[in-house]
């Protein structure tokens, strides 16, 4: 007796087995082997790189540091993956090619075509359908991003993959452009702030000079000290002359004049010294405020030079592409369908139906065994 005959006899004796196992398996086999439309898969692989990213051997310590954060291009790759999975990618793809014709055209079975029996011709339903036909993920072994697209013809599968790759390249370029604009704008903002700081420092120093009536306290103090030293030298010479006359000719008529001259010089020396030290109105009292303003002006000028240099560097970097999408495997045009997996699906349904049938059968038998006898 063949296996089919055994199943037929068993189904005839047990209608529940027929309804719960045989009919679902026969229906699934009929659908997957005779009705279900073939689906083709196009696959591409790419990686996001930076111009300064190069292979080569690096030290163990450098490898350790690199593993603590995102490697070059990994963050951009994650952004590309999120984009391909997003509604924005679907919207752009729907503009570039007739998706409803690609996935809902003639010759596609009603359970596979869009909209499916339980869906409406709405964008959200199309997005749910799109998520079942497009998959993108990173290969943990190679680090490449793998993009797989499914369609009912080889050409459509390849075209969907190619369109999504081009959108991903455009996204990477847009991210580069945003980063360049942001870097230049930030550098220009720092230059404007530095220029304003220099202008404020110059105005503050000019106001202080007018208020203190000093152009350059250091130079003016040097001039006053020079005058005082010259007067001190002259007074010392007169004091030496006076001492000589008093010792040799105490009654010399020029002695009173020398004394008067020495007194005048002493008064002038004291006046010149009082201009430098002695209170807040002196040069030394005004010097700290001047030095603080002068230091601020010098620092602001140096900062302006640095910010202008940073701006030029940002403009130079803007001419370089920071990241780029490098295709490792271009989208292929398959020649054999990959879906549906008829045998696998039918066997899965058979196993599930048998498990469910035996669970229910054991449950019913247990209830009957513990039922009270009349």
MARBA-962080 format. One record per residue: x, y, z of N, C-alpha, C in turn; residue in three letters. Coordinates in steps of 0.001 Angstrom, whole numbers, padded with zeros to 6 digits, always signed. Atoms other than C-alpha are relative to their C-alpha. Layout:
N
XYZXYZXYZALA...
This chain:
374
+000861-001189+000000+000000+000000+000000+000894+001235+000000UNK-000828-001196+000108+001431+003339-000995-000312+000979+001110UNK+000179-001020-001039+001831+006335+001287-001261+000818-000262UNK+001212-000784+000317-000920+008215-000570-001252-000759+000368UNK+001166+000801-000347-003329+005321-000122-000200-000043+001509UNK+000117+000003-001468-002527+005161+003606-000610+001306+000504UNK+000539-001299-000414-003189+008874+003969-001474+000117-000393UNK+001395-000084+000453-006434+008538+001950-000908-000808+000911UNK+000807+000823-000898-007689+005686+004104-000119+000628+001375UNK+000029-000632-001324-006716+007520+007277-000886+001238-000006UNK+000841-001191+000090-008391+010686+006086-001463-000378-000089UNK+001400+000427+000094-011544+008751+005200-000531-000399+001367UNK+000429+000394-001339-011670+007311+008714-000007+001178+000972UNK-000126-001134-000929-010730+010675+010352-000166+001303-000773UNK+000211-001244+000747-012301+013775+008784+000757+001178+000589UNK-000763-001110-000599-010490+016022+011267+001436+000024-000518UNK-001334+000061+000589-007132+014817+009962-000010+000516-001440UNK+000140-000487+001374-008381+015506+006457-000074+001523-000032UNK+000187-001460+000002-009447+019041+007348+001201+000739+000577UNK-001066-000708-000680-006506+019904+009599+001372-000203-000575UNK-001338+000291+000505-003570+018315+007773+000013-000148-001514UNK-000086+000335+001417-004304+016925+004337-000381+001179-000878UNK+000460-001091+000857-006295+019808+002891+000946+001206+000024UNK-000960-001126+000021-003890+022604+004079+001279-000321-000766UNK-001227+000355+000718-000897+020684+002736-000250-000056-001498UNK+000320+000055+001428-002587+019990-000596-000209+001410-000565UNK+000227-001373+000469-003704+023631-000862+001317+000753-000134UNK-001286-000690+000080-000201+024932-000081+000841-000538-001148UNK-000757+000570+001113+001351+022500-002567-000549+000492-001336UNK+000605-000510+001220-001131+023568-005228+000412+001442-000257UNK-000351-001419+000181-000334+027242-004579+001477+000175-000336UNK-001431-000257+000177+003446+027073-004279+000573-000654-001259UNK-000549+000680+001177+004006+024599-007120-000650+000442-001300UNK+000721-000288+001243+001384+025775-009617-000418+001449-000161UNK+000585-001340+000102+000113+029271-008784+001004+001102+000335UNK-000884-001072-000478+002787+031263-006919+000952+000459-001093UNK-000880-000582+001015+004748+033620-009138+001453-000108+000444UNK-001434+000047-000292+008498+033248-009372+000510+001395+000342UNK-000621-001265-000395+010537+035969-007677+001512-000120-000163UNK-001440-000046+000253+014051+036944-008669+000643+000981+000983UNK-000723-000808-000996+016643+038444-006312+001263+000556-000637UNK-001222-000665+000431+019298+040990-007256+000757+000467+001238UNK-000799-000326-001184+022152+041537-004817+001166+000893-000391UNK-001174-000864+000164+024774+044251-004516+000663+000181+001357UNK-000764-000214-001231+027475+044993-001966+000829+001271-000151UNK-000766-001238+000036+029135+048267-001075+000541+000312+001383UNK-000595-000435-001254+031160+050006+001599+000154+001510-000062UNK-000195-001448-000097+031419+053612+002786+001422+000241+000473UNK-001402-000261-000324+035007+054882+002789+000264+001491+000064UNK-000490-001380-000037+036873+058086+003533+001280+000065-000819UNK-001233-000108+000804+039705+059439+001304+001259-000331+000772UNK-001201+000258-000796+042194+059185+004164-000027-001352+000678UNK+000071+001321-000597+041068+055705+005115+000821-000963-000831UNK-000847+000916+000728+043700+053219+004126+000255-001224+000854UNK-000245+001265-000698+044504+049690+004999+001319+000032+000704UNK-001325+000008-000607+048005+048798+005970-000035-000578+001388UNK-000103+000583-001308+049242+047390+009175+000061+001099+001034UNK-000005-000943-001105+048572+049228+012361+000341-000764+001260UNK-000420+000635-001230+049726+048573+015849-001189-000576+000747UNK+001055+000590-000810+047778+046526+018345-000717+001066+000812UNK+000613-001079-000774+047202+049632+020446-000950+000817-000855UNK+000890-000735+000903+045730+051452+017434-001253-000802-000288UNK+001175+000838+000215+043453+048492+016780-000927+000055+001202UNK+000798-000072-001211+042321+048619+020382-000782+001295+000067UNK+000694-001283-000007+041489+052310+020081-001112+000009-001021UNK+000999-000030+001058+039618+051781+016828-001230-000792+000386UNK+001130+000819-000369+037430+049079+018351-000874+000656+001048UNK+000799-000642-001025+036210+051456+021030-001051+000923-000581UNK+000976-000895+000601+034199+053566+018582-000313-000427-001412UNK+000365+000284+001372+032775+053701+015095+001192+000215-000911UNK-001072-000162+000962+035302+053120+012329-000435+000971-001069UNK+000282-000988+001038+035576+055489+009403-001046-000543-000970UNK+001041+000382+000931+032420+055301+007306-001100-000856+000599UNK+001019+000883-000568+030509+053009+009669-001261+000775+000357UNK+001179-000802-000329+028236+055781+010890-000771+000359-001263UNK+000665-000325+001256+027520+056813+007299-000690-001235-000583UNK+000629+001232+000470+026813+053173+006411-001301-000266+000745UNK+001234+000157-000770+024265+053003+009226-001076+000978-000487UNK+000965-000965+000520+022640+056157+007886-000564-000446-001345UNK+000480+000511+001285+022438+054616+004407-000977-001148+000215UNK+000890+001128-000285+020875+051450+005838-001359+000504+000485UNK+001263-000565-000482+018266+053471+007718-000764+000695-001120UNK+000667-000693+001102+017569+055511+004594-000689-000992-000935UNK+000593+000971+000926+016981+052470+002350-001243-000624+000609UNK+001165+000575-000672+014552+051133+004947-001107+001016+000241UNK+000931-001067-000357+012731+054466+005194-001046+000231-001079UNK+001045-000397+000948+009647+055864+003530+000543+000964-001050UNK-000575-000946+000965+011775+058557+001882+000586-000729-001203UNK-000556+000782+001108+013609+055933-000175-001112-000537-000889UNK+001128+000513+000787+010281+054428-001240-000635+001112-000828UNK+000590-001119+000741+008912+057843-002223+000839+000346-001226UNK-000872-000313+001127+011941+058581-004396-000014-001129-001033UNK+000023+001140+000912+011859+055074-005864-001294-000023-000799UNK+001286-000016+000697+008159+055431-006730-000031+001067-001082UNK-000071-001041+001030+008966+058613-008662+000836-000477-001183UNK-000932+000416+001039+011771+056952-010599-000497-001174-000831UNK+000494+001155+000757+009930+053765-011617-001400-000368+000490UNK+001392+000329-000369+006297+052485-011624-000057-001237+000891UNK-000048+001135-000910+006384+050300-008537-001285-000809-000011UNK+001270+000730-000028+002692+049443-008658-000147-000897-001222UNK-000010+000875+001177+003193+048054-012153+001018-001111+000163UNK-001043+001011-000207+006399+046273-011189-000490-001108+000926UNK+000419+000983-000995+004812+044566-008185-001479-000360-000089UNK+001420+000320+000106+001173+044488-009289-000470-000158-001420UNK+000357+000132+001391+001250+043898-013024-000685-001321-000312UNK+000668+001221+000438-000455+041186-015036+000953-001188+000090UNK-000794+001211-000094+000724+037630-014569+000512-000306+001380UNK-000430+000233-001381+001459+037967-010830-001193-000511+000785UNK+001124+000568-000745-000676+035827-008532-000497+000993+001035UNK+000663-000995-000843-003104+037697-006327+000528+000024+001422UNK-000551+000012-001352-001456+036606-003061+001366+000663+000069UNK-001323-000606+000029+001915+037993-004151-000010+001420-000533UNK+000032-001311+000635+000905+041066-006159-000466+001063+000979UNK+000468-001139-000800+000387+044494-004651-001171+000671-000720UNK+000214+000276-001426-002056+045272-003200-000486-001421+000227UNK+000432+001340-000324-002524+041915-001549-001445+000020+000486UNK+001438+000096-000273-005993+040663-000611-000398+000775+001249UNK+000322-000668-001258-005837+042195+002874+000506+001453+000044UNK-000547-001353+000040-004309+045515+001752-000818+000892-000925UNK+000600-000988+000877-005494+048701+000099+001097+000653-000846UNK-000961-000679+000874-003875+050748-002633+000424+001318+000638UNK-000424-001166-000772-002351+053137-000049+001514-000036+000169UNK-001463-000085-000113+001186+054343+000534+000512-000827+001164UNK-000467+000775-001149+001467+052751+003980-000003-001492-000305UNK-000002+001405+000394+000440+049394+002547+001126-000288-000987UNK-001123+000165+000929+002954+049892-000261+001318-000029+000756UNK-001230-000008-000800+005600+050674+002337+000192-001332+000711UNK-000108+001324-000625+004824+047453+004236+000398-001053-001033UNK-000353+000932+001067+005026+045567+000946+001458+000190-000421UNK-001382-000324+000371+008300+047339+000094+000991-000608+000989UNK-000892+000557-001015+009847+046188+003365+000165-001514-000160UNK-000134+001439+000235+009169+042565+002339+000821-000306-001245UNK-000709+000230+001252+010868+043011-001048+001413+000567+000003UNK-001334-000619-000055+013945+045041-000046+000598-000267+001380UNK-000702+000232-001265+016442+044009+002615+001420+000532-000130UNK-001356-000551-000024+019696+045709+003574+000553-000189+001401UNK-000638+000248-001288+022121+044807+006348+001499-000077-000215UNK-001453+000088+000066+025814+044754+007164+000437-001440+000213UNK-000599+001317-000150+027751+041549+006694+001072+000096+001081UNK-000927-000109-001133+029525+041080+010015+001357-000611-000306UNK-001279+000638+000321+032234+038901+008447+000887+000901-000854UNK-000783-000826+000925+033314+041293+005676-000118+001491+000280UNK+000219-001421-000243+031958+044632+006945-000697+000709-001144UNK+000685-000614+001132+030221+045216+003608-001499+000090+000278UNK+001451-000136-000076+026640+046410+003317-000594-000774-001174UNK+000610+000861+001011+024497+043882+001421-001426+000484-000249UNK+001330-000448+000417+021441+045127-000492-000611-001059-000906UNK+000707+001017+000776+018964+042510-001773-001397+000506-000343UNK+001313-000439+000472+015894+043354-003854-000679-001139-000745UNK+000792+001059+000619+013118+041020-004981-001011+000613-000958UNK+001009-000410+000981+010892+041385-008050-000397-001223-000807UNK+000557+001129+000741+008923+039205-010429+000631-000180-001374UNK-000805+000183+001207+011289+039735-013366+001443+000329+000346UNK-001412-000288-000296+015105+039720-013390+000358+001468-000229UNK-000335-001395+000299+015258+043164-014995-000528+000940+001070UNK+000563-000858-001046+012943+044714-012394+000787-000124+001299UNK-000785+000185-001225+014927+043206-009514+001312+000778-000081UNK-001257-000730+000164+018154+044644-010906-000232+001501-000014UNK+000252-001438+000093+016597+048033-011663-000316+000592+001367UNK+000298-000495-001357+015185+048411-008140+001288+000106+000809UNK-001266-000019-000732+018605+047559-006703+000877+001160-000460UNK-000830-001080+000549+020374+049989-009031-000519+001362+000438UNK+000585-001285-000416+017956+052817-008203+000297+000290+001468UNK-000272-000204-001423+018397+052302-004475+001481+000280+000242UNK-001427-000294-000130+022183+052246-004880+000294+001448-000377UNK-000220-001392+000401+022088+055544-006737-000542+000967+001043UNK+000518-000844-001082+019887+057038-004024+000964+000018+001183UNK-000954+000066-001109+022401+055841-001437+001233+000839-000296UNK-001141-000836+000380+025261+057466-003347-000347+001474+000115UNK+000431-001391-000116+023274+060693-003560-000108+000416+001456UNK+000101-000311-001426+022609+060506+000180+001374+000255+000597UNK-001351-000200-000526+026327+060126+000963+000556+001345-000462UNK-000463-001298+000503+027112+063105-001276-000705+001151+000714UNK+000742-001052-000713+024372+065127+000424+000514+000160+001423UNK-000565-000086-001350+025758+064249+003847+001349+000702-000021UNK-001272-000707+000138+029191+065378+002651-000209+001497-000163UNK+000251-001416+000258+027761+068651+001379-000492+000698+001266UNK+000463-000588-001261+025949+069273+004655+001167+000205+000962UNK-001149-000125-000900+029124+068594+006606+000926+001126-000448UNK-000859-001081+000505+031110+070932+004332-000610+001369+000307UNK+000648-001293-000271+028556+073737+004624+000037+000334+001480UNK-000017-000248-001438+028376+073308+008380+001393+000383+000475UNK-001373-000314-000415+032176+073320+008749+000397+001405-000429UNK-000347-001344+000479+032567+076446+006601-000777+001052+000757UNK+000824-000976-000736+029676+078212+008338+000534+000195+001419UNK-000551-000120-001353+031152+077434+011765+001328+000758-000027UNK-001280-000704+000100+034608+078619+010650-000221+001481-000278UNK+000296-001406+000277+033152+081828+009200-000571+000694+001233UNK+000539-000586-001232+031214+082395+012416+001088+000309+001010UNK-001117-000266-000923+034393+082063+014463+000841+001184-000461UNK-000749-001154+000511+036145+084550+012169-000733+001293+000327UNK+000793-001205-000315+033306+087056+012610+000119+000332+001483UNK-000132-000246-001440+033469+086616+016389+001394+000529+000341UNK-001368-000467-000273+037254+087045+016375+000186+001437-000477UNK-000110-001374+000489+037004+090202+014255-000713+000970+000935UNK+000727-000854-000945+034393+091625+016611+000777+000158+001297UNK-000788-000086-001231+036629+090803+019572+001188+000923-000181UNK-001109-000913+000269+039575+092574+017972-000479+001447-000001UNK+000534-001361+000048+037418+095637+017277-000337+000505+001400UNK+000322-000416-001369+036154+095691+020876+001266+000296+000796UNK-001252-000223-000732+039697+095369+022222+000654+001309-000410UNK-000594-001258+000458+040914+098236+020068-000768+001206+000525UNK+000795-001128-000526+038024+100477+021092+000229+000175+001491UNK-000222-000099-001448+038549+099659+024763+001373+000589+000304UNK-001339-000542-000229+042278+100412+024532+000065+001477-000352UNK+000020-001419+000373+041661+103696+022720-000722+000828+001054UNK+000740-000727-001030+039074+104731+025312+000832+000136+001269UNK-000830-000075-001196+041475+103902+028121+001122+001016-000179UNK-001052-000986+000243+044242+105962+026522-000525+001417+000134UNK+000575-001341-000111+041960+108965+026220-000336+000331+001443UNK+000397-000248-001394+040702+108538+029755+001219+000182+000892UNK-001194-000085-000837+044161+108030+031264+001016+001006-000524UNK-000910-000961+000624+045837+110551+028926+001385-000614-000162UNK-001248+000723+000238+048468+107973+028061-000089-000686-001358UNK-000043+000693+001285+049515+106695+024666+000598-001390+000194UNK-000651+001273-000297+051953+104025+025794+000689+000152+001345UNK-000567-000210-001334+052619+103898+029549+001427-000517+000125UNK-001346+000546-000118+055710+101747+029154+001027+000954-000593UNK-000934-000932+000625+057377+104148+026754+000068+001312+000782UNK-000003-001253-000763+056262+107178+028738+000727-000173+001326UNK-000709+000241-001258+057519+105650+031991+001500-000071-000253UNK-001422+000055+000340+060818+104926+030289+000575+001385-000219UNK-000465-001362+000213+061074+108553+029189+000165+000751+001307UNK-000082-000683-001290+060332+109812+032710+001194-000511+000806UNK-001129+000571-000732+062886+107456+034237+001321+000512-000574UNK-001211-000528+000624+065457+108627+031724+000273+001430+000431UNK-000161-001397-000453+064820+112274+032654+000467+000033+001452UNK-000362+000008-001426+065008+111478+036367+001443-000450+000191UNK-001397+000465-000125+068281+109587+035944+000974+001088-000435UNK-000882-001085+000436+069764+112489+034013+000082+001086+001065UNK-000002-001012-001075+068725+114910+036772+000784-000481+001208UNK-000740+000533-001137+070116+112589+039434+001499+000061-000268UNK-001428-000078+000365+073435+112465+037578+000504+001436+000135UNK-000398-001415-000092+073510+116253+037304+000076+000444+001456UNK-000036-000388-001410+072677+116642+041012+001212-000595+000695UNK-001175+000621-000627+075404+114223+042004+001262+000775-000338UNK-001180-000780+000385+077930+116276+040028+000054+001307+000770UNK+000024-001266-000757+076802+119515+041709+000308-000234+001466UNK-000279+000292-001408+076900+117883+045137+001500-000264+000192UNK-001454+000226-000101+080462+116747+044474+000757+001310-000090UNK-000651-001317+000129+081417+120272+043349-000176+000813+001279UNK+000261-000740-001236+079746+121788+046441+000856-000532+001138UNK-000813+000583-001074+081556+119388+048737+001462+000425-000127UNK-001393-000410+000211+084901+120306+047180+000206+001452+000395UNK-000130-001423-000329+084302+124050+047490-000091+000215+001506UNK+000152-000176-001450+083156+123739+051108+001251-000466+000740UNK-001192+000500-000672+086275+121831+051977+001206+000899-000266UNK-001179-000788+000349+088772+124053+050153-000215+001486+000269UNK+000272-001437-000185+087144+127491+050172-001396+000173+000566UNK+001339-000049-000615+084256+127591+052642-000731+001312-000279UNK+000664-001284+000225+083578+131276+051907-000164+000334-001481UNK+000097-000260+001438+083373+130859+048128-001393+000544-000334UNK+001315-000625+000267+080562+133065+046710-000960-000875-000819UNK+000904+000822+000827+079177+130312+044406-000658-001127+000773UNK+000573+001107-000795+078333+127973+047264-001509+000153+000156UNK+001474-000126-000102+074811+129444+047842-000711-000340-001315UNK+000639+000300+001290+074045+129179+044124-000021-001498-000266UNK-000029+001448+000189+075158+125558+044049-001056-000693+000856UNK+001019+000587-000877+072970+124781+047023-001412+000193-000562UNK+001304-000268+000583+070009+126420+045357-000250-000899-001232UNK+000129+000849+001182+070695+124492+042179-000286-001447+000388UNK+000207+001377-000457+070877+121181+044059-001422-000177+000511UNK+001374+000063-000520+067570+121953+045815-001005-000053-001146UNK+000902+000007+001164+065874+122672+042475+000013-001356-000696UNK-000080+001323+000641+067180+119450+040996-000711-001076+000835UNK+000662+000976-000867+065969+117478+044019-001514+000090-000132UNK+001446-000193+000164+062502+119012+043661-000494-000580-001324UNK+000395+000498+001323+062397+118155+039953+000083-001532-000045UNK-000113+001464-000049+063604+114600+040620-001198-000607+000724UNK+001167+000488-000747+060870+114123+043209-001277+000100-000843UNK+001194-000167+000838+058290+115459+040739-000056-001053-001094UNK-000038+001021+001054+059422+113149+037978-000268-001396+000578UNK+000256+001295-000643+059431+110182+040368-001469-000151+000358UNK+001420+000039-000354+055925+111105+041540-000875-000273-001211UNK+000764+000308+001212+054745+110823+037911-000062-001507-000260UNK-000061+001440+000266+055753+107157+037860-000678-000793+001111UNK+000518+000783-001131+054877+105839+041328-000605+000947+001015UNK+000525-000796-001097+052912+106955+044298-001504+000004+000109UNK+001456-000036-000106+049183+106463+043541-000669-000454-001280UNK+000732+000475+001183+046454+105435+041080+000101+000938-001193UNK-000093-000944+001110+046955+108610+039037+001356-000024-000676UNK-001332+000064+000593+050604+107787+038337+000021-000997-001154UNK-000139+000921+001132+051904+105856+035349-000063-001451+000460UNK+000033+001378-000503+052460+102720+037425-001406-000397+000435UNK+001377+000295-000378+048889+102971+038740-000892-000259-001201UNK+000798+000193+001222+047518+103184+035206+000509-001158-000854UNK-000608+001026+000837+049836+100492+033815-000759-001333+000009UNK+000711+001295+000037+047875+097339+034943-001209-000010-000927UNK+001157-000060+000882+044701+098450+033189+000399+000029-001460UNK-000473-000073+001380+046638+099306+030053+000540-001351-000461UNK-000574+001294+000385+048526+095997+030075-001081-001039-000236UNK+001090+000957+000188+045299+094024+030466-000694+000226-001345UNK+000648-000306+001278+043703+095803+027503+000927-000316-001172UNK-000947+000302+001072+046868+095502+025426+000142-001508-000205UNK-000078+001453+000105+047094+091782+026222-001239-000573-000676UNK+001237+000444+000644+043459+091317+025250+000024+000283-001493UNK-000087-000328+001425+044086+093085+021955+000963-000955-000716UNK-000962+000906+000627+047134+090938+021229-000581-001409-000132UNK+000600+001335+000052+045291+087738+022113-001099-000070-001057UNK+001061-000032+001002+042309+088747+019974+000573-000004-001407UNK-000623-000013+001326+044612+089463+017039+000542-001381-000364UNK-000493+001351+000264+046282+086049+017370-001148-000964-000270UNK+001163+000849+000225+042887+084386+017636-000594+000236-001380UNK+000512-000313+001339+041780+086158+014471+000847-000687-001072UNK-000874+000675+000963+044814+084799+012633-000306-001501-000036UNK+000290+001436-000058+044017+081276+013842-001335-000329-000651UNK+001319+000274+000580+040341+081480+012884+000013+000166-001518UNK-000099-000146+001456+041198+082775+009420+000736-001188-000609UNK-000698+001187+000481+043641+079903+009022-000932-001211+000005UNK+000965+001105-000060+040913+077471+010136-001027+000109-001111UNK+000955-000196+001089+038523+078991+007601+000599-000449-001327UNK-000650+000434+001238+041008+078482+004795+000146-001515-000041UNK-000109+001460-000048+041563+074901+005969-001346-000650-000268UNK+001340+000544+000245+037806+074303+006013-000372+000100-001471UNK+000290-000135+001430+037500+075647+002482+000820-000984-000826UNK-000807+000994+000707+040363+073409+001385-000598-001395+000152UNK+000610+001309-000236+038730+070382+002997-001320-000134-000748UNK+001278+000041+000708+035450+071327+001320+000164-000445-001441UNK-000251+000429+001371+037072+070626-002033+000211-001502-000089UNK-000210+001445-000017+037652+067028-000972-001297-000677+000437UNK+001165+000769-000405+034924+064411-000685+000355-000762+001263UNK-000341+000600-001274+034901+063325+002924-000279-001500+000014UNK+000350+001411+000061+033118+059991+002371-000568-000303-001385UNK+000549+000394+001290+032126+058064-000710-000432-001456+000068UNK+000521+001366+000067+030169+054924-001527+000753-000745-001094UNK-000751+000808+000956+032359+052324-003191-000723-001327-000212UNK+000669+001250+000329+030589+049508-004974+001028-001131-000064UNK-000849+001190+000049+032202+046158-004335-000607-001021-000962UNK+000718+000894+000909+029550+044093-006155-001162+000790-000588UNK+001088-000696+000672+027263+045742-008712-001250-000868-000013UNK+001245+000784+000040+023595+044700-008901+000018-000990-001164UNK+000019+001030+001038+023308+041438-010800-001416-000181-000541UNK+001300+000338+000584+020499+040383-013118-000140-001519+000041UNK+000068+001453-000188+019500+036886-011959-000651-000691-001193UNK+000594+000790+001082+018641+034156-014452-000876-001123+000513UNK+000865+001007-000603+016921+031791-012021-000736+000613+001188UNK+000744-000548-001143+014165+032567-009496+000489-000605+001310UNK-000381+000484-001333+014994+032277-005815-001211-000309+000862UNK+001245+000220-000739+011398+032363-004541-001072-000412-001000UNK+000217+000480-001381+009068+030744-003720+000769-001296+000271UNK-000613+001264-000402+010782+027951-001800-001131-001013+000205UNK+001218+000820-000031+008024+025503-002674+000132-001173+000967UNK-000142+001164-000860+009324+022362-001013+000148+000395+001466UNK-000197-000419-001396+010459+024149+002110-001298+000499+000616UNK+001255-000528-000529+007156+025990+002497-001024-001108+000227UNK+000975+001085-000159+005044+022866+001931+000366-000889+001178UNK-000431+000834-001128+007109+020798+004352-000179+000726+001327UNK+000214-000776-001237+006940+023603+006919-001471-000032+000398UNK+001438+000046-000293+003160+023724+006628-000408-001398+000457UNK+000298+001369-000419+003017+019923+006874+000423-000241+001442UNK-000460+000194-001365+005128+019892+010034-000836+000776+000999UNK+000813-000805-000907+003147+022701+011619-001398-000608+000164UNK+001344+000576-000065-000192+021057+010712-000007-001289+000808UNK-000071+001239-000770+000900+017677+012096+000173+000279+001487UNK-000202-000343-001421+002146+019234+015340-001290+000521+000615UNK+001244-000552-000530-001059+021194+015780-001067-001091+000132UNK+001006+001065-000035-003190+018131+014942+000247-000920+001194UNK-000289+000914-001094-001390+015886+017442-000168+000676+001356UNK+000224-000706-001268-001511+018543+020162-001487+000015+000332UNK+001455-000023-000235-005270+018921+019722-000517-001414+000286UNK+000446+001388-000192-005679+015115+019463+000314-000463+001416UNK-000357+000404-001351-003786+014559+022726-000838+000738+001039UNK+000836-000767-000930-005768+017296+024405-001398-000606+000085UNK+001341+000599+000013-009077+015724+023319+000015-001353+000672UNK-000081+001319-000622-007958+012230+024343+000112+000130+001508UNK-000109-000208-001434-006954+013542+027764-001322+000381+000619UNK+001316-000396-000537-010363+015148+028234-000923-001204+000055UNK+000892+001173+000030-012162+011940+027193+000381-001010+001065UNK-000408+000957-001014-010067+009800+029540-000428+000417+001401UNK+000367-000476-001354-010889+011989+032540-001468+000355+000107UNK+001433-000302-000060-014545+012411+031647-000718-001043+000860UNK+000734+000986-000838-016953+010755+034123-000849-000930-000859UNK+000806+000982+000741-018655+007559+032919-001430+000007+000511UNK+001422+000022-000369-022453+007541+032869-000479-001445+000191UNK
